[in-house]
Amino acid sequence: MPNFPEASEQLVSRKALASRWHCSRETIKRRTREGWLHPVRFNQRLIRYPLSEIIRIEKEALGGAPIFSKLRLSPPAVGFQQFLASQGGSGK
């Protein structure tokens, strides 16, 4: 039986998720096969990922959980100033 999301759940395409995580679509497919991601399958070709799950994974990665190192993905992009601030730089 298909795992349909809640009516208010936002869904993200594989392409958009790969762009968000700076990886290839093949990496997203591989992580799905490995069980790290749980897509919603509407049919054989239409596959989407719940935004709530994506955000949970990102929060775990930013909170120091080892999930991104296990997935071998880059964390989501942040603005340059935010990046510098997180590294202790001033950006000037």
N, C-alpha and C positions, 0 to 999 in steps of 0.2 A: 504494500500500500504506500503511495507517495507521501512524503513528509511535507505537507503544505504549511506555509508560515501563517502567523497571525495576520489578520487583514491589514493591520497598521504597520507591519514589518517592512522596512525598506530592503530591497534586494539589489545586489551589485553583480554585474557581469564578470566573467572570467577576465576579459580584457581590461576592464576598469580596475579590478583587484590587482592584476599584474602591474598595471601602471602605478597604482597607489603604493605598492610594495617594491617597486623598482626591480622587478624580476620578469621572467618570461611566462607566457601562458602555459608552456610545458611544465614549468616549476609548479604552477598552481594545480595543474592536472596531477602531477606527481604527489603533491602534498595531500590532495583529495584521496588518491589511491592509498596513501599511507595512513589515512584516517585523521589527519590534523584538521582538515576542513570538511564541513558537512553541507554539501549543496542541496538546493531545492531543484529537483528535476521535473520540469513540466512535460517534456518529451525527450527523445534521444538527443536533440540538438539544443534545446533551450534549457540552459543551466544557469542558476543564479545562486549567490551566496548571501546569507543574511548579514546585514550591516551590523547587527548586534554582536554576532560572533566575531566579525572582523575587529570591531572595537575592543572586544574582550581580549583577543589575542594581542592587539597592540598595547593595551594597558598592562597586560602581563609582561610584555617585553620591556616596556618603559619602567615597570616596577621592579625589574631585576630578575624576573622569572626566566628560566633558561629556554623558553619556547623558541625565541627567534634564533638562538644559536643552534638549536636542534633543527629548525626549519631551514637554516642557512639563508635567511632573508635579511634585507636591510630594514631597519625600522622605518616607519612612515616619514616622509620628508617634512622638515620643519623650515621655517624661514631662516635666512642667513643670520639675522641678528639674534634670533632665538638660539641658533646653533652656537654662535660665538659666546653668548651669555652662558650657555650650559658648559662651555669649555673654559670659562673664566676670562675670556677675552673681551675687549671693549668695542672692537669693530671699527676703531678709528686709526 
